[in-house]
Amino acid sequence: MSKYNRSLSIAGLLAISVLLTSCAQPSKIYASDKKEGVYFALPQGWKKIEQLQLAAQEAKSTATGAADRAASVLWQEAYSPNHRVDAKAVLSLVTPDFPIVYVRVRSLLGDEINSVSYNSLRDLVVPLTGWVNQTVKAPKFDIFNDEEKVEKGARGIHSVFQFTQTDGTSQTIDQTSLLSTDHATIYVLLIRCSTSCYDKQRGALEKIATSFTVRGK
C-alpha cells in the first residue's frame, strides 16, 4: 500500500470515529419543564414514570385537600434505575431498596399563598420541624444537611435526613423545596431510598440534587 493510500485509510478511520462519537447517546437524562423554568439531570438509563401515571395514582387519595392540590399540579415526573417502580411506589413513603427521584411543581392554593414558610417547606413529606422541636412524636432520626437554597426564580430549603420507619427500616431523604419569588408556586425535588442504598449511591444522588435548577417562568 502506498503512503498516499495509507493516509486515506487513516483519514477514513478518523471520520468513522467522529461519526460514532457524535451519534453516541448522552450520558445523562435532562428532565425539564421549559414553561415553568425547571430542570435537573439524571444518569442515562433510568426509567421515567409519566405525569399521567402519577396523577392517576394521586386521584385515589382520600386525604383532605388532596384533590385540590392534585388539580393545581403544573408538572410532575419520577425516575428510578429500577424499571419495575411504579407511581404507587413513588407516592408511597414505604422505604425503597432503590433510588426514587420525584419532581413536582404546583400552584399554591388561595389559603396557602400567605402561609408558606421555610418550616412548612421543610415539612412537606414528614414533620421534620416538629421532630426537631419535639412538638411531634419523633422516630429515631438524623439530619445531615438543612440549609437555604436560592435560585433565580425561587428560594427555600434543602434538607438531607434519615429516619427509622415503624417497620424498622431506615430511609434517607434528600429534599429540595422552593417557593417562587411571587409566592405563587412551589417546586419540590425529592430523592429517597433506604439508608444503605443512599450511602452506596450518595455521590450520584447528590449530583442529581445539585443539578436541580429553578429559573421560573
N, CA, C and O of each residue as an XYZ file, in Angstrom:
868
protein
N       0.853     -1.200      0.000
C       0.000      0.000      0.000
C       0.880      1.237      0.000
O       1.811      1.326      0.800
N       0.607      2.199     -0.883
C       1.400      3.418     -0.962
C       1.146      4.290      0.251
O       0.170      4.105      0.979
N       2.069      5.276      0.463
C       1.914      6.232      1.548
C       0.618      6.999      1.373
O      -0.057      7.286      2.361
N       0.246      7.342      0.135
C      -0.982      8.091     -0.141
C      -2.198      7.281      0.287
O      -3.115      7.806      0.918
N      -2.197      5.984     -0.065
C      -3.320      5.137      0.292
C      -3.425      4.927      1.791
O      -4.527      4.858      2.335
N      -2.265      4.824      2.476
C      -2.292      4.668      3.924
C      -2.917      5.896      4.572
O      -3.667      5.772      5.541
N      -2.615      7.078      4.045
C      -3.187      8.309      4.586
C      -4.696      8.314      4.429
O      -5.427      8.710      5.338
N      -5.162      7.862      3.246
C      -6.600      7.816      3.029
C      -7.264      6.869      4.025
O      -8.350      7.168      4.522
N      -6.637      5.740      4.323
C      -7.214      4.769      5.242
C      -7.316      5.341      6.651
O      -8.339      5.157      7.310
N      -6.304      6.015      7.120
C      -6.312      6.618      8.445
C      -7.367      7.712      8.520
O      -8.093      7.831      9.507
N      -7.436      8.508      7.455
C      -8.441      9.570      7.427
C      -9.837      8.978      7.494
O     -10.719      9.513      8.167
N     -10.033      7.847      6.778
C     -11.343      7.198      6.810
C     -11.692      6.691      8.199
O     -12.834      6.819      8.642
N     -10.703      6.111      8.892
C     -10.949      5.617     10.246
C     -11.281      6.762     11.197
O     -12.154      6.628     12.055
N     -10.590      7.880     11.049
C     -10.863      9.040     11.894
C     -12.264      9.563     11.657
O     -12.951      9.962     12.597
N     -12.692      9.561     10.396
C     -14.046     10.035     10.076
C     -15.091      9.134     10.711
O     -16.089      9.615     11.247
N     -14.861      7.817     10.650
C     -15.801      6.870     11.265
C     -15.864      7.087     12.763
O     -16.938      7.051     13.365
N     -14.674      7.319     13.376
C     -14.620      7.552     14.816
C     -15.419      8.776     15.211
O     -16.140      8.760     16.208
N     -15.291      9.849     14.423
C     -16.034     11.074     14.708
C     -17.531     10.830     14.603
O     -18.303     11.315     15.431
N     -17.948     10.072     13.579
C     -19.367      9.784     13.395
C     -19.920      8.972     14.552
O     -21.018      9.239     15.040
N     -19.149      7.973     14.991
C     -19.599      7.148     16.108
C     -19.710      7.967     17.377
O     -20.648      7.781     18.152
N     -18.773      8.865     17.600
C     -18.799      9.710     18.789
C     -19.994     10.635     18.770
O     -20.671     10.810     19.783
N     -20.256     11.233     17.605
C     -21.352     12.198     17.514
C     -22.707     11.525     17.634
O     -23.681     12.179     18.007
N     -22.800     10.216     17.325
C     -24.069      9.502     17.407
C     -24.271      8.824     18.751
O     -25.330      8.246     18.996
N     -23.264      8.885     19.637
C     -23.379      8.225     20.926
C     -24.462      8.885     21.771
O     -24.692     10.090     21.672
N     -25.125      8.083     22.602
C     -26.161      8.620     23.463
C     -25.558      9.532     24.523
O     -24.442      9.289     24.981
N     -26.281     10.582     24.921
C     -25.778     11.441     26.002
C     -25.668     10.636     27.289
O     -26.394      9.660     27.481
N     -24.766     11.042     28.163
C     -24.538     10.295     29.398
C     -25.581     10.592     30.460
O     -25.628      9.912     31.485
N     -26.427     11.607     30.230
C     -27.422     11.985     31.228
C     -28.793     12.189     30.599
O     -28.918     12.442     29.400
N     -29.808     12.074     31.432
C     -31.167     12.454     31.072
C     -31.395     13.857     31.630
O     -31.114     14.119     32.799
N     -31.898     14.743     30.802
C     -32.200     16.092     31.272
C     -33.717     16.240     31.353
O     -34.399     16.389     30.339
N     -34.226     16.195     32.576
C     -35.663     16.337     32.803
C     -35.967     17.820     32.970
O     -35.296     18.516     33.732
N     -36.977     18.299     32.258
C     -37.242     19.731     32.332
C     -38.685     20.057     31.989
O     -39.376     19.303     31.304
N     -39.108     21.192     32.482
C     -40.369     21.802     32.076
C     -40.018     23.243     31.709
O     -39.880     24.104     32.578
N     -39.879     23.485     30.420
C     -39.441     24.803     29.956
C     -40.426     25.898     30.348
O     -40.026     27.022     30.653
N     -41.711     25.566     30.338
C     -42.720     26.571     30.678
C     -42.546     27.074     32.099
O     -42.699     28.266     32.367
N     -42.222     26.151     33.022
C     -42.058     26.532     34.415
C     -40.610     26.882     34.761
O     -40.320     27.299     35.882
N     -39.704     26.712     33.799
C     -38.303     27.067     34.026
C     -37.611     26.196     35.046
O     -36.878     26.696     35.899
N     -37.839     24.875     34.966
C     -37.284     23.925     35.934
C     -36.567     22.802     35.197
O     -37.062     22.307     34.185
N     -35.396     22.395     35.702
C     -34.733     21.231     35.116
C     -33.749     20.617     36.102
O     -33.328     21.249     37.070
N     -33.396     19.363     35.824
C     -32.365     18.661     36.583
C     -31.848     17.521     35.726
O     -32.448     17.194     34.703
N     -30.744     16.913     36.128
C     -30.100     15.868     35.328
C     -29.996     14.571     36.120
O     -29.774     14.571     37.330
N     -30.164     13.462     35.395
C     -30.061     12.129     35.993
C     -29.182     11.239     35.125
O     -28.920     11.566     33.968
N     -28.720     10.103     35.680
C     -27.949      9.167     34.863
C     -28.800      8.586     33.729
O     -30.007      8.396     33.880
N     -28.173      8.315     32.626
C     -28.861      7.710     31.488
C     -29.342      6.309     31.865
O     -28.686      5.612     32.639
N     -30.485      5.899     31.319
C     -30.987      4.552     31.536
C     -32.030      4.429     32.629
O     -32.611      3.358     32.805
N     -32.281      5.512     33.373
C     -33.293      5.442     34.417
C     -34.689      5.450     33.791
O     -34.920      6.103     32.774
N     -35.610      4.719     34.410
C     -36.988      4.663     33.924
C     -37.752      5.912     34.358
O     -37.601      6.389     35.483
N     -38.568      6.429     33.455
C     -39.402      7.596     33.755
C     -40.838      7.163     34.043
O     -41.416      6.368     33.302
N     -41.402      7.691     35.119
C     -42.814      7.480     35.437
C     -43.531      8.762     35.041
O     -43.251      9.830     35.584
N     -44.435      8.654     34.114
C     -45.060      9.817     33.493
C     -46.056     10.529     34.420
O     -46.562      9.962     35.388
N     -46.308     11.789     34.076
C     -47.229     12.610     34.851
C     -48.630     11.991     34.917
O     -49.271     12.033     35.968
N     -49.109     11.423     33.816
C     -50.442     10.834     33.813
C     -50.551      9.660     34.786
O     -51.582      9.485     35.435
N     -49.497      8.864     34.887
C     -49.493      7.747     35.822
C     -49.528      8.246     37.263
O     -50.248      7.702     38.099
N     -48.753      9.275     37.544
C     -48.720      9.838     38.892
C     -50.058     10.476     39.253
O     -50.540     10.337     40.378
N     -50.651     11.173     38.291
C     -51.944     11.816     38.528
C     -53.028     10.783     38.807
O     -53.883     10.991     39.668
N     -52.994      9.674     38.083
C     -53.987      8.616     38.282
C     -53.857      8.005     39.673
O     -54.859      7.695     40.316
N     -52.625      7.835     40.130
C     -52.406      7.292     41.471
C     -52.822      8.303     42.532
O     -53.449      7.943     43.528
N     -52.475      9.555     42.318
C     -52.815     10.597     43.280
C     -54.327     10.771     43.415
O     -54.822     11.117     44.487
N     -55.045     10.536     42.344
C     -56.505     10.682     42.353
C     -57.173      9.690     43.302
O     -58.336      9.870     43.665
N     -56.457      8.655     43.703
C     -57.017      7.656     44.616
C     -56.982      8.122     46.064
O     -57.606      7.504     46.927
N     -56.260      9.204     46.341
C     -56.123      9.689     47.720
C     -57.440     10.253     48.239
O     -58.165     10.944     47.525
N     -57.731      9.941     49.502
C     -58.923     10.485     50.161
C     -58.559     11.521     51.216
O     -59.414     11.952     51.989
N     -57.281     11.923     51.247
C     -56.831     12.913     52.232
C     -57.500     14.260     51.975
O     -57.803     14.606     50.834
N     -57.724     15.005     53.036
C     -58.355     16.308     52.914
C     -57.527     17.235     52.036
O     -56.334     17.418     52.278
N     -58.144     17.813     51.030
C     -57.467     18.756     50.143
C     -56.640     18.126     49.046
O     -56.060     18.834     48.224
N     -56.576     16.794     49.019
C     -55.730     16.112     48.029
C     -56.182     16.411     46.606
O     -55.351     16.629     45.724
N     -57.468     16.425     46.379
C     -57.991     16.661     45.025
C     -57.650     18.077     44.546
O     -57.289     18.273     43.385
N     -57.764     19.050     45.435
C     -57.438     20.437     45.063
C     -55.956     20.583     44.766
O     -55.572     21.259     43.812
N     -55.126     19.951     45.581
C     -53.678     20.034     45.339
C     -53.317     19.340     44.032
O     -52.484     19.839     43.276
N     -53.930     18.206     43.763
C     -53.655     17.486     42.517
C     -54.052     18.315     41.309
O     -53.366     18.303     40.286
N     -55.154     19.031     41.426
C     -55.636     19.853     40.308
C     -54.724     21.040     40.037
O     -54.749     21.605     38.944
N     -53.921     21.422     41.023
C     -53.044     22.586     40.856
C     -51.630     22.213     40.416
O     -50.762     23.080     40.316
N     -51.392     20.909     40.149
C     -50.066     20.462     39.708
C     -49.794     20.966     38.292
O     -50.617     20.802     37.391
N     -48.643     21.574     38.115
C     -48.228     22.092     36.808
C     -47.310     21.110     36.084
O     -47.333     21.023     34.856
N     -46.517     20.387     36.833
C     -45.596     19.402     36.249
C     -45.146     18.434     37.324
O     -44.824     18.840     38.441
N     -45.124     17.154     36.987
C     -44.540     16.162     37.879
C     -44.073     14.955     37.074
O     -44.722     14.537     36.115
N     -42.956     14.416     37.477
C     -42.378     13.214     36.873
C     -41.594     12.488     37.948
O     -41.282     13.056     38.994
N     -41.282     11.246     37.688
C     -40.436     10.486     38.607
C     -39.508      9.581     37.810
O     -39.791      9.238     36.662
N     -38.400      9.201     38.431
C     -37.400      8.367     37.771
C     -36.812      7.382     38.773
O     -36.750      7.657     39.971
N     -36.383      6.236     38.266
C     -35.699      5.254     39.093
C     -34.860      4.339     38.207
O     -35.242      4.070     37.068
N     -33.727      3.859     38.708
C     -32.951      2.880     37.944
C     -33.623      1.516     37.946
O     -33.291      0.663     37.123
N     -34.568      1.297     38.865
C     -35.322      0.049     38.907
C     -36.532      0.186     37.983
O     -37.431      0.981     38.260
N     -36.563     -0.564     36.910
C     -37.599     -0.404     35.896
C     -38.945     -0.991     36.309
O     -39.917     -0.893     35.560
N     -39.012     -1.601     37.495
C     -40.291     -2.109     37.981
C     -41.018     -1.091     38.857
O     -42.159     -1.324     39.259
N     -40.382      0.012     39.151
C     -41.013      1.012     40.009
C     -42.230      1.597     39.305
O     -42.226      1.780     38.088
N     -43.277      1.890     40.084
C     -44.486      2.453     39.505
C     -44.920      3.679     40.297
O     -44.266      4.062     41.267
N     -46.020      4.289     39.885
C     -46.488      5.518     40.526
C     -46.831      5.295     41.996
O     -46.630      6.186     42.821
N     -47.341      4.124     42.323
C     -47.680      3.824     43.720
C     -46.445      3.869     44.600
O     -46.487      4.411     45.704
N     -45.344      3.304     44.117
C     -44.101      3.315     44.881
C     -43.566      4.735     45.035
O     -43.026      5.094     46.081
N     -43.721      5.539     43.985
C     -43.241      6.921     44.021
C     -43.967      7.727     45.092
O     -43.339      8.475     45.841
N     -45.281      7.577     45.167
C     -46.092      8.398     46.062
C     -46.295      7.779     47.437
O     -47.029      8.324     48.261
N     -45.656      6.654     47.688
C     -45.712      6.000     48.994
C     -44.462      6.359     49.793
O     -43.430      6.703     49.216
N     -44.554      6.280     51.106
C     -43.373      6.503     51.943
C     -42.725      5.194     52.365
O     -41.815      5.189     53.194
N     -43.191      4.082     51.797
C     -42.545      2.796     52.066
C     -41.090      2.889     51.622
O     -40.794      3.399     50.541
N     -40.187      2.394     52.458
C     -38.755      2.502     52.174
C     -38.367      1.664     50.960
O     -38.516      0.442     50.996
N     -37.874      2.283     49.886
C     -37.461      1.521     48.699
C     -35.994      1.095     48.791
O     -35.181      1.783     49.407
N     -35.669     -0.025     48.185
C     -34.283     -0.507     48.164
C     -33.524      0.037     46.959
O     -32.411     -0.402     46.669
N     -34.127      0.991     46.263
C     -33.527      1.582     45.067
C     -33.907      3.063     45.061
O     -34.933      3.434     45.632
N     -33.109      3.902     44.435
C     -33.421      5.341     44.446
C     -34.703      5.650     43.681
O     -34.990      5.053     42.643
N     -35.460      6.593     44.216
C     -36.610      7.164     43.527
C     -36.446      8.677     43.541
O     -36.239      9.277     44.596
N     -36.537      9.284     42.372
C     -36.427     10.735     42.239
C     -37.761     11.261     41.732
O     -38.270     10.811     40.705
N     -38.315     12.211     42.459
C     -39.655     12.722     42.137
C     -39.609     14.246     42.110
O     -39.161     14.877     43.067
N     -40.071     14.827     41.017
C     -40.150     16.281     40.901
C     -41.612     16.691     40.810
O     -42.414     16.023     40.156
N     -41.951     17.787     41.468
C     -43.346     18.248     41.479
C     -43.361     19.777     41.515
O     -42.699     20.404     42.342
N     -44.114     20.341     40.619
C     -44.300     21.788     40.571
C     -45.802     22.038     40.590
O     -46.537     21.492     39.768
N     -46.257     22.863     41.528
C     -47.687     23.155     41.560
C     -47.963     24.574     42.028
O     -47.181     25.175     42.765
N     -49.084     25.082     41.584
C     -49.538     26.398     42.036
C     -50.065     26.273     43.455
O     -50.683     25.269     43.811
N     -49.820     27.289     44.258
C     -50.361     27.292     45.608
C     -51.838     27.644     45.584
O     -52.285     28.438     44.756
N     -52.589     27.048     46.496
C     -53.994     27.363     46.635
C     -54.142     28.701     47.364
O     -53.204     29.179     48.002
N     -55.310     29.286     47.260
C     -55.528     30.608     47.838
C     -55.184     30.714     49.303
O     -54.611     31.714     49.736
N     -55.528     29.686     50.083
C     -55.270     29.749     51.526
C     -53.828     29.388     51.878
O     -53.445     29.457     53.045
N     -53.026     29.005     50.888
C     -51.632     28.645     51.137
C     -50.665     29.786     50.865
O     -49.591     29.850     51.463
N     -51.041     30.680     49.969
C     -50.111     31.690     49.460
C     -49.452     32.498     50.566
O     -48.253     32.765     50.498
N     -50.204     32.889     51.574
C     -49.648     33.725     52.632
C     -49.184     32.941     53.855
O     -48.778     33.528     54.858
N     -49.246     31.621     53.767
C     -48.902     30.818     54.942
C     -47.637     29.980     54.764
O     -47.214     29.304     55.701
N     -47.036     30.014     53.592
C     -45.844     29.202     53.351
C     -44.632     29.822     54.043
O     -44.361     31.015     53.904
N     -43.918     28.999     54.782
C     -42.691     29.416     55.468
C     -41.611     28.382     55.188
O     -41.880     27.349     54.575
N     -40.395     28.655     55.635
C     -39.335     27.660     55.476
C     -39.685     26.381     56.240
O     -39.363     25.281     55.793
N     -40.340     26.528     57.388
C     -40.729     25.337     58.143
C     -41.737     24.493     57.370
O     -41.607     23.270     57.319
N     -42.737     25.129     56.768
C     -43.735     24.358     56.018
C     -43.121     23.736     54.772
O     -43.533     22.650     54.365
N     -42.145     24.400     54.156
C     -41.442     23.804     53.017
C     -40.631     22.594     53.462
O     -40.546     21.593     52.751
N     -40.042     22.699     54.634
C     -39.248     21.593     55.172
C     -40.130     20.390     55.527
O     -39.683     19.244     55.476
N     -41.384     20.666     55.884
C     -42.267     19.622     56.401
C     -43.230     19.058     55.354
O     -44.258     18.491     55.723
N     -42.933     19.194     54.086
C     -43.840     18.731     53.043
C     -44.064     17.223     53.067
O     -45.153     16.756     52.730
N     -43.061     16.465     53.456
C     -43.162     14.997     53.441
C     -43.336     14.431     54.844
O     -44.246     13.638     55.086
N     -42.481     14.830     55.757
C     -42.587     14.417     57.159
C     -42.480     15.670     58.025
O     -41.915     16.669     57.579
N     -43.010     15.644     59.260
C     -42.970     16.836     60.131
C     -41.601     17.043     60.764
O     -41.451     16.959     61.983
N     -40.610     17.311     59.931
C     -39.231     17.385     60.399
C     -39.048     18.483     61.456
O     -38.347     18.278     62.446
N     -39.671     19.631     61.248
C     -39.549     20.726     62.220
C     -40.106     20.303     63.581
O     -39.507     20.581     64.619
N     -41.254     19.631     63.563
C     -41.843     19.146     64.803
C     -40.967     18.115     65.493
O     -40.883     18.089     66.721
N     -40.310     17.261     64.705
C     -39.387     16.293     65.287
C     -38.249     17.005     66.002
O     -37.888     16.651     67.125
N     -37.682     18.022     65.334
C     -36.555     18.749     65.916
C     -36.974     19.485     67.186
O     -36.255     19.470     68.185
N     -38.140     20.127     67.142
C     -38.615     20.918     68.286
C     -39.337     20.076     69.324
O     -39.782     20.593     70.349
N     -39.455     18.778     69.062
C     -40.091     17.831     69.980
C     -41.552     18.182     70.257
O     -42.073     17.905     71.338
N     -42.205     18.794     69.268
C     -43.638     19.076     69.392
C     -44.467     17.966     68.756
O     -45.689     17.929     68.901
N     -43.799     17.075     68.058
C     -44.432     15.919     67.429
C     -43.627     14.686     67.813
O     -42.396     14.717     67.822
N     -44.326     13.605     68.128
C     -43.624     12.370     68.469
C     -42.723     11.969     67.310
O     -43.180     11.827     66.176
N     -41.458     11.791     67.599
C     -40.481     11.566     66.535
C     -39.915     10.158     66.571
O     -39.732      9.580     67.643
N     -39.637      9.606     65.393
C     -38.894      8.345     65.335
C     -37.418      8.646     65.545
O     -37.043      9.799     65.760
N     -36.600      7.643     65.487
C     -35.161      7.868     65.503
C     -34.785      8.532     64.183
O     -35.107      8.011     63.114
N     -34.103      9.683     64.247
C     -33.768     10.389     63.009
C     -32.462     11.162     63.167
O     -32.016     11.447     64.278
N     -31.867     11.489     62.030
C     -30.661     12.316     61.982
C     -30.785     13.268     60.807
O     -31.272     12.894     59.740
N     -30.342     14.501     61.010
C     -30.324     15.494     59.929
C     -28.876     15.743     59.540
O     -28.052     16.090     60.386
N     -28.565     15.565     58.262
C     -27.195     15.736     57.783
C     -26.984     17.092     57.122
O     -25.866     17.607     57.087
N     -28.055     17.663     56.602
C     -27.936     18.955     55.926
C     -29.283     19.656     56.004
O     -30.322     19.033     55.789
N     -29.271     20.938     56.306
C     -30.503     21.717     56.355
C     -30.099     23.170     56.119
O     -29.709     23.882     57.045
N     -30.202     23.593     54.861
C     -29.680     24.901     54.506
C     -30.574     25.605     53.499
O     -31.359     24.975     52.791
N     -30.437     26.911     53.453
C     -31.203     27.696     52.492
C     -30.651     27.469     51.094
O     -29.440     27.362     50.902
N     -31.551     27.397     50.124
C     -31.146     27.277     48.725
C     -31.817     28.401     47.955
O     -33.033     28.576     48.023
N     -31.018     29.156     47.226
C     -31.533     30.303     46.484
C     -31.298     30.085     44.995
O     -30.172     29.844     44.561
N     -32.367     30.170     44.226
C     -32.308     30.047     42.778
C     -32.781     31.360     42.151
O     -33.311     32.231     42.841
N     -32.588     31.490     40.857
C     -33.002     32.711     40.166
C     -34.500     32.960     40.311
O     -34.931     34.101     40.478
N     -35.304     31.874     40.245
C     -36.754     32.045     40.272
C     -37.430     31.615     41.556
O     -38.656     31.655     41.656
N     -36.629     31.195     42.563
C     -37.244     30.703     43.796
C     -36.192     30.584     44.900
O     -34.990     30.649     44.644
N     -36.665     30.412     46.103
C     -35.762     30.166     47.224
C     -36.475     29.304     48.254
O     -37.703     29.302     48.334
N     -35.691     28.570     49.045
C     -36.309     27.690     50.025
C     -35.282     26.904     50.804
O     -34.254     27.445     51.211
N     -35.555     25.625     51.015
C     -34.760     24.788     51.913
C     -34.307     23.508     51.213
O     -35.071     22.875     50.484
N     -33.054     23.146     51.451
C     -32.532     21.843     51.025
C     -32.172     21.065     52.285
O     -31.322     21.492     53.066
N     -32.823     19.926     52.476
C     -32.605     19.112     53.673
C     -32.258     17.684     53.283
O     -32.820     17.126     52.340
N     -31.328     17.108     54.020
C     -30.994     15.687     53.864
C     -31.097     15.054     55.250
O     -30.428     15.498     56.183
N     -31.915     14.036     55.390
C     -32.114     13.428     56.697
C     -32.485     11.951     56.546
O     -32.907     11.502     55.481
N     -32.318     11.223     57.627
C     -32.719      9.827     57.638
C     -33.603      9.587     58.857
O     -33.475     10.265     59.877
N     -34.491      8.621     58.738
C     -35.346      8.287     59.874
C     -35.713      6.812     59.821
O     -35.671      6.182     58.764
N     -36.072      6.278     60.975
C     -36.431      4.867     61.074
C     -37.942      4.724     61.022
O     -38.663      5.324     61.819
N     -38.412      3.924     60.075
C     -39.842      3.672     59.921
C     -40.353      2.749     61.026
O     -39.564      2.137     61.747
N     -41.671      2.654     61.153
C     -42.259      1.771     62.158
C     -41.951      0.302     61.878
O     -41.998     -0.529     62.784
N     -41.633     -0.015     60.616
C     -41.276     -1.403     60.281
C     -39.798     -1.692     60.524
O     -39.315     -2.786     60.234
N     -39.082     -0.698     61.061
C     -37.675     -0.893     61.397
C     -36.700     -0.531     60.297
O     -35.490     -0.538     60.525
N     -37.195     -0.214     59.102
C     -36.296      0.167     58.005
C     -35.859      1.617     58.160
O     -36.601      2.449     58.684
N     -34.665      1.906     57.705
C     -34.132      3.263     57.753
C     -34.134      3.851     56.345
O     -33.633      3.234     55.405
N     -34.694      5.035     56.210
C     -34.808      5.687     54.908
C     -34.098      7.043     54.934
O     -34.176      7.779     55.918
N     -33.416      7.355     53.858
C     -32.777      8.665     53.717
C     -33.518      9.452     52.648
O     -33.826      8.935     51.574
N     -33.799     10.720     52.963
C     -34.494     11.606     52.040
C     -33.636     12.843     51.787
O     -33.149     13.483     52.719
N     -33.466     13.160     50.515
C     -32.803     14.397     50.091
C     -33.905     15.240     49.466
O     -34.403     14.915     48.389
N     -34.285     16.314     50.133
C     -35.456     17.089     49.730
C     -35.092     18.553     49.482
O     -34.503     19.215     50.336
N     -35.451     19.039     48.305
C     -35.328     20.456     47.983
C     -36.725     21.007     47.758
O     -37.443     20.546     46.870
N     -37.115     21.997     48.563
C     -38.449     22.591     48.482
C     -38.295     24.099     48.352
O     -37.753     24.757     49.240
N     -38.777     24.639     47.239
C     -38.576     26.047     46.947
C     -39.894     26.759     46.684
O     -40.850     26.162     46.189
N     -39.930     28.037     47.021
C     -41.094     28.891     46.785
C     -40.721     29.949     45.760
O     -39.672     30.584     45.871
N     -41.580     30.141     44.759
C     -41.288     31.123     43.707
C     -41.217     32.536     44.281
O     -41.751     32.811     45.356
N     -40.560     33.409     43.560
C     -40.375     34.785     44.034
C     -41.700     35.532     44.180
O     -41.788     36.484     44.955
N     -42.728     35.110     43.444
C     -44.036     35.756     43.583
C     -44.938     35.013     44.571
O     -46.117     35.339     44.712
N     -44.373     34.009     45.253
C     -45.081     33.240     46.288
C     -46.318     32.513     45.748
O     -47.272     32.275     46.489
N     -46.302     32.165     44.473
C     -47.468     31.523     43.865
C     -47.240     30.058     43.516
O     -48.196     29.336     43.233
N     -45.982     29.606     43.533
C     -45.654     28.259     43.060
C     -44.618     27.615     43.970
O     -43.704     28.282     44.455
N     -44.769     26.305     44.201
C     -43.732     25.570     44.918
C     -43.102     24.544     43.980
O     -43.763     23.963     43.119
N     -41.806     24.345     44.180
C     -41.010     23.422     43.376
C     -40.354     22.430     44.336
O     -39.675     22.833     45.280
N     -40.555     21.152     44.098
C     -40.023     20.137     45.004
C     -39.255     19.072     44.221
O     -39.739     18.552     43.217
N     -38.053     18.759     44.698
C     -37.307     17.610     44.185
C     -37.056     16.695     45.366
O     -36.415     17.082     46.343
N     -37.568     15.477     45.265
C     -37.470     14.516     46.361
C     -36.682     13.304     45.895
O     -37.053     12.650     44.921
N     -35.594     13.007     46.592
C     -34.756     11.848     46.295
C     -34.747     10.972     47.537
O     -34.429     11.446     48.628
N     -35.092      9.702     47.383
C     -35.136      8.856     48.572
C     -34.840      7.399     48.240
O     -35.091      6.926     47.131
N     -34.304      6.712     49.224
C     -34.122      5.262     49.171
C     -33.692      4.812     50.559
O     -33.496      5.642     51.446
N     -33.545      3.517     50.753
C     -33.095      3.031     52.057
C     -31.746      3.665     52.374
O     -30.995      4.034     51.471
N     -31.451      3.786     53.650
C     -30.203      4.445     54.042
C     -28.986      3.720     53.483
O     -28.031      4.364     53.049
N     -29.006      2.383     53.488
C     -27.869      1.638     52.932
C     -27.737      1.902     51.437
O     -26.624      2.030     50.926
N     -28.869      1.985     50.732
C     -28.874      2.305     49.304
C     -28.331      3.710     49.075
O     -27.501      3.926     48.192
N     -28.799      4.656     49.866
C     -28.360      6.046     49.701
C     -26.851      6.169     49.942
O     -26.147      6.851     49.197
N     -26.374      5.506     50.980
C     -24.941      5.584     51.293
C     -24.086      5.045     50.150
O     -23.022      5.589     49.855
N     -24.553      3.970     49.505
C     -23.795      3.374     48.398
C     -23.791      4.275     47.170
O     -22.819      4.297     46.414
N     -24.877      5.018     46.972
C     -25.016      5.823     45.756
C     -25.010      7.326     46.050
O     -25.496      8.129     45.253
N     -24.466      7.679     47.178
C     -24.503      9.071     47.631
C     -23.978     10.046     46.581
O     -24.608     11.073     46.329
N     -22.852      9.746     45.974
C     -22.256     10.663     45.008
C     -23.189     10.976     43.855
O     -23.379     12.141     43.505
N     -23.776      9.940     43.259
C     -24.677     10.134     42.118
C     -25.937     10.872     42.537
O     -26.426     11.725     41.796
N     -26.474     10.556     43.717
C     -27.710     11.187     44.170
C     -27.483     12.651     44.548
O     -28.354     13.492     44.328
N     -26.337     12.950     45.103
C     -26.022     14.345     45.416
C     -25.897     15.183     44.147
O     -26.270     16.356     44.129
N     -25.371     14.574     43.088
C     -25.265     15.292     41.810
C     -26.646     15.628     41.251
O     -26.847     16.706     40.692
N     -27.592     14.707     41.403
C     -28.959     14.970     40.947
C     -29.538     16.148     41.715
O     -30.120     17.058     41.125
N     -29.376     16.125     43.027
C     -29.908     17.208     43.860
C     -29.270     18.543     43.499
O     -29.960     19.559     43.410
N     -27.969     18.545     43.292
C     -27.252     19.783     42.966
C     -27.682     20.334     41.613
O     -27.662     21.547     41.404
N     -28.072     19.457     40.695
C     -28.437     19.900     39.344
C     -29.820     20.557     39.281
O     -30.164     21.177     38.274
N     -30.604     20.426     40.334
C     -31.964     20.966     40.348
C     -31.918     22.487     40.240
O     -31.377     23.165     41.114
N     -32.486     23.011     39.169
C     -32.398     24.444     38.862
C     -33.790     25.009     38.595
O     -34.569     24.431     37.837
N     -34.090     26.131     39.218
C     -35.377     26.807     39.018
C     -35.124     28.230     38.545
O     -34.654     29.076     39.305
N     -35.440     28.481     37.290
C     -35.303     29.834     36.740
C     -36.641     30.589     36.739
O     -36.679     31.812     36.608
N     -37.721     29.840     36.888
C     -39.042     30.470     36.899
C     -39.562     30.731     35.507
O     -38.875     30.496     34.513
N     -40.796     31.224     35.449
C     -41.438     31.467     34.160
C     -40.784     32.647     33.438
O     -41.195     32.999     32.333
